[in-house]
Amino acid sequence: MALIEIKSLKKIYSQGELNEFRALDGINLEIETGEFVAIMGVSGSGKSTLMNIIGCLDKPTSGLYLLNGEEVEKKSSRELVKIRRNKIGFVFQNFNLLPRMQAVRNVELPLVYKGVRPKIRRRKAKKMLEEVGLGDRVRHKPSMLSGGEMQRVAIARALVNEPSVILADEPTGNLDTRSGRQVIDILRELNEKGTTIILVTHDAEIAKCADRVIRINDGRIEG
């Protein structure tokens, strides 16, 4: 059984009484556990809309979305929050770190929301920071870190709940070439250990790091 199974997925936005915009127009897609997949497309192609639905941040207008065999589109808002908290890790272009918190506290946050005891979550957060090469930056605040280091903190935060899948939305977009390559190398290492990675990008060079590239244009998968 595929980790992610999407059938005839549509997302339609109304633009006045007579007009509509089809952000997604009949998407069919399967992603297996342990895959490294890049979803590639230009701005406005529908790739971010698709990522938001896969990440349970939005619901489709119609169609089927199964995550680990569960029909996600039928879930309540509360159930979607639980899925995001337990099964999905997010890595964003802008890092989304809390500026007043040390790196370890930023990584702990998902465990705080999950109700994990302080000693346990601190230990897990430190371990995740060590895994991304930031064991010596545990008490640094974001302002004391480089862009590449902030993104690695974000990756550690995404991993701390041991999710089924990591969604990385343009994770190298705000980084220089060297830092971007380090982030991609970390994602590849995670994938080699069994983590499913879905990378959203407009950059063909970045997409080459994935095992499979899915190209989307005008809300439809090409090919």
N, C-alpha and C positions, 0 to 999 in steps of 0.2 A: 504493500500500500504506500502510495506517495505521501510525503510529509505535507505537501501543499497540492491541492487539486482544485482547479478553477475551470468552470464550464459556463460558456455563454454569458460572461460577466459584462454588465453595462453600468455606466454611471452617466446620467443625463442631468444637465442643469437647465432650468427654464430661464429664458431670456426674453421676458415679455410674454404676452398671451399666445403669440403665434410661433415664436422662435424657440429653439432648444439647441443646446450645445452638448454633443456626445463626447465627453472626455474619454470614455472607454466604450467601445462599440463591438461587443461580442468577443471577449478575450477567452481563449482556451489555453490552459497552461498546467503543467505538472512539474513539480520540483521534488526530487528524491532526498531522503535523509542523507546528509554528508556531502551534498553537492556544493560547488562554488559557482554561482550563477551571476552574471552581469546583465542587468536590464538597461539597455542603452537607447537613447533617443534625444532629439533636440528639445529645447525649451518649448513647452506646449504640446508635446507629443502624447502625453498621458502617462509617462513613466512615474511621476510623483503621485498621481492619483492612484495608480495601481499599487504603489508602495504603501500608501496610506490605508488602502483596503486590506492588503496583506498584513499590515501591522495593526489592524483593528482600531485604527484612528478614525475611520470613516466606514460607512456601509454602502454597498452597491445599490443601484436602482432596481436591478434584477439580475438573475443568474445565481450560480452556486459557488460557494467557497468552503472547502473543507480543509481544516488544519488538524492534523493527527486524527482524521476521520470524523471530526466534529463539524457540524454545519454552522459556521461562524455568523453568516448573515442573519440567522434567526435569534442570535443572542441579545439579551437586554444590555443596556449601557453598563450596569453593574457587572454583568458577566464578562463583558469585553474588557473592563478594567482588570479583572482577575486574569484573563488570558494574557494581556499585555504585561502584567506584573510577573507572571510565572513562566511564560513560554517564549517571550520575544525580547531580544535585546536591541536597543537602538543606538546607532552612532550617526550623529548629524554633522553637517558641514561646519556649523558654528559652535560645536563642542557642547553648548548648553550646560556649562559648569556654573555652580554658584560661586561668585567671586570672593565671598568672605569666608568660605570654607576651605580647609586644607584638602589636599588631594585625597587622603584617606577618608575624610568625611564625605566628600563628593561620591566616592565609590560605595560607601556604606548606604547611601540614600535608599536604593531599592530594597535593601534589607530592613531598613527602618519602617518603610511602608508595609512590609510583610510581617512585621512584629517580631523579628529575630532579636534575641537578647544581645545587649551591648558588647560583651566580651567575644561572643561568637562572630558577630558581624564585623568587629574590628579585626579579628584574626583573618577572616575570609577576605576582607578588603585589602589588607596588607599583602596577602598571598597573591591576589590578582594583580596588584601593582608590581610585585616582584616578577610575575610572569610576563609583563609587558616592558620589563627593563627599567622600572622606576622605583625599585626598592629603596633608593637613597633620596627619593623626593616625596616621601610619605607625608611630611608635615608642610610641604610647600603649598602656598595658595596659587591659584591660576595666574596671578600677576607676576609670579616668580618663575613661571615656566615658559618655555618656547611653544610655538604653535604645534609642533610635532609632539611635544610632551603633553600638551593639553589634550590632543586627540588620543594619545595613548591612555590617559586617565579616563577619557570617555569610553574607550574600548574596555578597560578594566571594569568600569561601572556597568557596561552592557553585559559583561560575562558573569558578574558576581552572583546572579540568580540561577546560573547554569541553564540558560534558555534553550529551547529547541532550535531556534534560528536567530541569527544576527542580521538585522537590516541596516545596511550602511548607505546613507544617502549623501552622495558626493563627498565622501570622507576626506578626500585630498584637495578639495576645492579651494581652501584657504591656506594651503601649505606650499612651501617651496619644493622644488623637485626632489631634493634629498630627503626631506621630512616625509613627503608623500610616498616615496619608495619605502621608507621604513614602516609606515602604516600599512601599506599593501603587503609587505613581507610578514608583518604580524598577522594579518588576516589569513594569509596563505598558511602560516604555521598553525593557526587555530583550525583551519579547515583540514589540514593533514592529521590533526588529532581527533577529527570527527565532527567538528562544529559545522552546521549548515550555514553558508554565507550567501546573502543576496545583496549584491552591490549595485546601486543605482548611479549611473554616470552618463555624461554626454561625451566623454573623452575616450576615443577609440584605443589609445595607448593604455589607459588604465583598464579598460574592459578586457584587454588581452591577458590579464593575470587570471581571469576566471577560466573554468573548464568549459563553460558554455555561455554564449552570448545570445541574448534575446533582444531583438531590435523591435522597437515599437514606434509607430508613426500614425498620426491622426487617430489615436485610440485603438489601433489594431496592430496585432503582431505580424511582422513581415515574414514572408517565406512559409 
